[in-house]
Structure formats: structure tokens, C-alpha cells
Amino acid sequence: MLKILKLAFTLTVFCVVSAGALAYVFMFTGPKIEANAKLAFERSLKEVLPGAETFNPGKDGKVFEGIAAGKPVGIAVLVAPRGYSGSIRMLVGVDGDLKVKGIKVLDQKETPGLGTNILKPQFLGQFIGKSSADKLEPKKDVEAITGATISTRGVCEGVRAALTGASEFAKGAK
């Protein structure tokens, strides 16, 4: 009985010390991790809206107006449509004519080798120039990825949602 209590006490002490060490390390690394994530997001905004120098976030924090030389150059919208294995978090850049200018997948959990093909430039490139007038249906308007139709459909839904969000933001800005 004493042996079990001694083992339990040792394990408890080890767990408390480990948790304390992790918390201590996180105190120093947390702000750096957060700053790096913010910097990566800003780079992604500039990638989907090339030419924009600064970004003004909308009220909901999911719409960002791109500004260059003091004038609006487009809108970037953060969307997270449902894919096969979870949400596909992506940024969609929309120009002043409400046409897709760029897409960047920020996070996804799709099947490696199939659903992850949504990251390929040739797949994302087919959305460039599309507008809300385009239906964006997989296998009809957009070339679907073989074996990853649900992932393809998720990206299509995300682009449609982004175009709708950009349109609503543009109407509210006028």
C-alpha cells in the first residue's frame, strides 16, 4: 500500500512540475507565436490582394478592405466552409469589380494526397476572375479534384460566401 502511495505522490509531483514548466515556457513563447501568426495572416492578405498596402478590418473581423495610396483596391474575406474532414479556412481576395483576385488556404484537414490537392495553384487558379454571376458548381463550372469532390465543393462554397460577403461589404461602404 505504501509503495502505491509513493508512486502516486511521485507521479503527481512530476505532473505538477511539468505543467509548471510548460506554463513558464508558454509565458515567453506565447506572445512570439501570436506575433508570428499575425504576421503570417498579414502576408496572406497581401497575397490575395496584391497591391494593397494596408488593410482595414470590418466590424466582424472577417472582411478586410485593402487600401493602396489611400484608395480601396479590393476586399479580402475570411471564410471557413466545410470540407471532407473539417473546415477549410481560407482568404479570398476580391477586386473592385467584385471578381476573385486571389485565394489562399490558411488551414485545412483534408485527406493527404486527395483533398490536399485544393492547395495546388492550378486548382485555386481556376477561381481567379470568377464573380457572383458564376455558379461555381464542381464538375460544371469548376474542374473537380478526382476523389475529392467534397473538398472541391467546400472551396466552391467558400468562394461563393466570400463573393457574397465582399458584395455586402461594398454596398455598406457606399
C-alpha positions in Angstrom: 0.0 0.0 0.0 2.8 2.4 0.9 4.5 1.6 -2.4 1.4 2.7 -4.4 1.1 5.9 -2.4 4.8 6.7 -3.0 4.3 6.1 -6.8 1.2 8.2 -6.8 2.9 11.0 -5.0 6.0 10.8 -7.3 3.7 10.9 -10.4 1.7 13.9 -9.0 4.9 15.9 -8.3 6.2 15.1 -11.7 3.0 16.2 -13.4 2.8 19.5 -11.3 6.5 20.3 -12.2 5.9 19.5 -15.9 2.8 21.6 -16.0 4.5 24.5 -14.3 7.5 24.3 -16.7 5.1 24.3 -19.7 3.2 27.3 -18.3 6.5 29.1 -17.7 7.8 28.5 -21.2 4.4 29.5 -22.7 4.6 32.8 -20.9 7.6 33.7 -23.0 6.8 31.9 -26.3 3.0 32.8 -26.4 3.4 36.4 -27.5 6.0 35.5 -30.1 3.8 32.8 -31.5 0.9 35.2 -31.6 3.0 37.9 -33.4 4.2 35.3 -35.9 0.6 34.2 -36.6 -0.5 37.8 -37.1 2.5 38.5 -39.5 1.6 35.3 -41.5 -2.0 36.5 -41.7 -1.0 39.9 -43.0 1.3 38.3 -45.6 -1.7 36.1 -46.7 -3.9 39.3 -47.0 -1.3 40.8 -49.3 -1.0 37.6 -51.3 -4.8 37.5 -52.1 -4.9 41.3 -52.7 -1.6 42.2 -54.4 -1.0 45.9 -54.5 -2.8 46.6 -51.2 -0.5 48.4 -48.7 -2.8 48.3 -45.6 -6.0 46.6 -44.6 -8.9 48.0 -42.7 -10.8 45.2 -40.9 -14.6 45.2 -41.0 -16.8 45.1 -37.9 -16.9 41.3 -37.8 -13.2 40.8 -38.3 -13.7 38.5 -41.3 -13.8 41.2 -44.0 -10.7 43.4 -44.7 -10.7 46.4 -47.1 -7.4 46.6 -49.0 -6.0 50.2 -49.3 -3.3 51.5 -51.6 -2.4 55.2 -51.9 -5.4 56.0 -49.7 -7.9 54.3 -52.1 -9.7 51.0 -51.8 -8.2 48.3 -54.1 -10.3 45.4 -53.1 -11.8 43.3 -50.3 -10.4 40.2 -48.6 -12.8 37.9 -46.9 -12.0 35.2 -44.4 -14.3 32.1 -44.8 -14.3 28.6 -43.4 -16.5 26.3 -45.5 -17.0 22.7 -44.6 -14.7 20.2 -46.4 -14.5 16.4 -46.1 -12.5 16.2 -42.9 -13.3 19.6 -41.3 -13.4 23.3 -42.0 -11.3 24.8 -44.8 -10.1 28.1 -43.5 -9.3 30.4 -46.4 -8.9 34.0 -47.5 -10.4 35.2 -50.8 -9.4 38.5 -52.3 -12.0 40.3 -54.4 -11.2 43.3 -56.6 -13.3 46.5 -57.1 -15.4 44.7 -59.8 -16.3 42.0 -57.3 -14.2 39.4 -59.1 -11.9 36.9 -57.4 -8.4 38.2 -57.4 -6.7 35.6 -55.2 -7.3 32.7 -52.9 -5.1 31.4 -50.1 -6.0 28.3 -48.0 -4.9 29.1 -44.4 -5.8 25.8 -42.7 -7.4 22.5 -43.8 -7.6 19.0 -42.6 -8.4 17.2 -45.8 -7.2 13.8 -46.8 -3.5 13.8 -47.7 -2.9 13.1 -51.4 -6.6 13.7 -52.3 -8.3 16.6 -50.5 -5.0 18.4 -50.0 -4.9 19.0 -53.8 -7.0 22.0 -53.1 -3.8 23.7 -52.1 -2.4 23.4 -55.7 -2.1 26.6 -57.6 -3.7 25.1 -60.7 -6.8 24.2 -58.7 -7.1 27.6 -57.0 -6.2 29.5 -60.2 -9.4 28.4 -61.8 -11.4 30.7 -59.5 -9.5 33.8 -60.5 -11.8 36.2 -62.3 -14.9 34.5 -61.2 -17.8 36.6 -59.9 -21.1 36.0 -58.1 -22.7 35.6 -61.5 -20.8 32.3 -61.9 -22.5 29.4 -60.1 -19.2 27.7 -59.2 -20.5 24.2 -59.3 -18.0 21.3 -59.1 -17.7 19.3 -62.4 -19.7 22.0 -64.2 -18.1 25.4 -63.7 -15.0 24.3 -61.8 -12.8 21.3 -62.5 -13.3 19.0 -59.5 -10.4 17.0 -58.0 -10.9 13.3 -58.6 -11.7 11.6 -55.4 -12.1 14.9 -53.5 -15.4 16.2 -54.7 -16.5 17.2 -51.2 -13.3 19.2 -50.7 -13.8 20.8 -54.1 -17.4 21.7 -53.2 -16.2 23.2 -49.9 -13.8 25.6 -51.7 -16.6 26.5 -54.2 -18.9 27.3 -51.2 -16.2 29.3 -49.6 -15.6 31.4 -52.7 -19.3 32.0 -53.1 -19.6 33.0 -49.5 -16.6 35.4 -49.9 -18.1 37.0 -53.0 -21.4 37.5 -51.1 -19.5 39.0 -48.1 -17.5 41.3 -50.3 -20.6 42.4 -52.1 -22.4 43.2 -48.9 -19.4 45.0 -47.5 -19.1 47.1 -50.7 -22.8 48.0 -50.5 -22.3 49.1 -46.9 -19.2 51.1 -47.7 -21.0 53.2 -50.3 
